[in-house]
Amino acid sequence: MDEAKRKKMMKEAYQNPDLETSLWDRVMALNAAIADDPDYLGPDTIAHRAGNTKLLKVEPGRTEWEMDVTPAHANKSGNMHGGMACIILDNLTSTALLTLAKPGFLDAGHVSRTITMSYLRPVPIGAKIKVVAEAVAAGRNTANLKGEIQIDGKVCVTCIHDKVVFKKGEVHPNQKPKHKAKL
């Protein structure tokens, strides 16, 4: 994919995804919108950049990722901070939903309604984690997703993520970032 098309896809990945591209490219565009956008620097940007997030597998309703746990992800005890685990699962479960989008269905964005986290094992600095994201159900108005953070096949963190689904033209036109991020 050429650079101009990649930048356009990245810009529109949230609320106007390019449904003519492969699932892989669509998911990568959303991840790039989080990690690589020079006009945005939020906690999710930091989580993905620090972890060297890598897409392993994509299929309808499911994505799998690999990341490194770094000090930027950690709390004072040297394990992944619960809030950072939530950020990672929030973003990456959304990629599973994006794989189901088609014209007129899941093609105008979505926003978290609830996310319920369960922390089962510590995730230490230096670990290589696998993140599995699945769409459990998706309809015209809501979607239900689940995610796991695993180390060596052992489940460490889980989430159930409910989202509100937008329809084209539903998002308020003034809902745009007002300031550019500065590094």
N, C-alpha and C positions, 0 to 999 in steps of 0.2 A: 504494500500500500504506500502511495506517495505521501510526502510530508504534509502537503496542503490538505489532502483528504483526511489524514490522521488528525490534524488540528481541528478541522470542522467537526469530525465525529466526536472528538474530545469535548468541544464546546457544547455540543447538543446532546451528549450522552445521557443526561438526566431527564430532560423533558421532551426530547425529540430524537430518539435514537434512529440511526440509519438501519432500517429493517431489511435492506437489500444486501447487507454484508453477512458474512459468516457469523455464527454464534461466537466463535473465538474472537473475531475482530470487534464485535459489539461489546463483549465483556471486557476486552483489553482497553477499549475506548473509555468505558466507565471507570476502570481502574486508573487510567491515565488522567482522567478528569479530576480524580482525587489526589493522585500522587505527583503529577507533572505540570499542573496548571500554574503558570508563573503569577497569575492574578489571585491565587487562593493559597492561603497557608493556615490551615486549621489543625486541630488535634489529629484528625484522620490522615492528613497529609504526612504528619510526623510519624504516625504509626506505620504507614506503608513505606515511606522512604527509609526509615531506620531498619525495617525488617527485610528489605530486599525482597518484596513480595513477588512471587512467581506463580503464574497460572500453570497448573499441571494437566487439568482435564476439564472439558466443558461438554455438556450434553443437555438436551431439553430438561429443564427443571433442576439441574445440578451443576455445581462447579467444585473443583478441588484446587487448593492453593498450598504453597509451601512458603514459610517465612522463617527468618532467624530471630530469636528473642535477644534483644540488645539492652544495654543499660537504659536507653531511652524509653523502653517499655516497662521498666521495673519500678517496684516500690522500694522502700528502704530495706526490706528483708531480702532483696535480690531475686524476687520472683515477679512475674508479669503482674502489673497492677490490674485489679478487677475492672476499673474504668477503661483501661487500654484494651483488655480482652473484649469488653462490650463494644468499643469503637470498631475493632477489627471485625467482630461478628456482625455488627450492624451493617457495615459496608459490604462485606463479602456475601452475606445472605442475600443482599439486594441484587447481586450479580446473578444469582440463581433465578430470581424473578425475571430479570431482563431476558433470559434465554427463552422465555415463553411468549414474549411480545410479538404481536403481529398487527397489521393495520387495523385500527379500531379497538384493539385489546392490549392493555398494558403498554401503550405507546406514548403516553403523555406524562410519565413520572409517577412517583409515589412518595409517601412520607411515613415515617414510623408512627405507629399508634401506641404500641406497647412492645417492650422487649424484656423478657424474663430470663435472667441469668442463673445458672447453677455452677458453682465452683467446686469441683470434685477432687482435684489434685493440684499442687503447685506447679507452675510453669517457670522453671528457673532460667536466668540469664544464660545464654550459650546454647539453649535447646533449639533444635530445628523442629518446628511444628508443622503439622498438616492441618489445614482448615477445610472442612467439608460443609458445603452449603446446599440445602435442598428446599425447593418449593413444595410444600405439603398440599396446599390448595390455593387457587387464585380465581377470583371472580371479577365482576365489573366494578365492585366497590371496595373490596378488601382482599388481602392476601395473607396467608399464614406460611411462615418459613421456619426452618430449623437449622441450627448450625452446631458444629463441634470443633473444638481445638483438641488435637491429639498429639501425643508424643509416642513414637514407636508403636502405634496402633492402640495405645491406651487413651481413653477419653479423659480429658482433664477439665474441660469447660464445655457446657452446653448452653444453648439459648433457644427460646421460642420467640419469634419475631413477627408481630402482626403489623400490617401496613394498610394505609388508606390509599386507594388507587385513584389517580386523577383522570379526568376525561380531557380531551383536547379543548383548550380555551378556558379551563376551569381555574388555573392558577392565576392569581391576581397579577396584572401587568406591572405593578410597582414592586413585585417581589424579585428584586435583583440586588446583588451585592452593591453596596454604596462606596466601599473603599477597596483599593487594591492592597494586597498583602505585600509586606516588605520583609525581606530576609535580613 
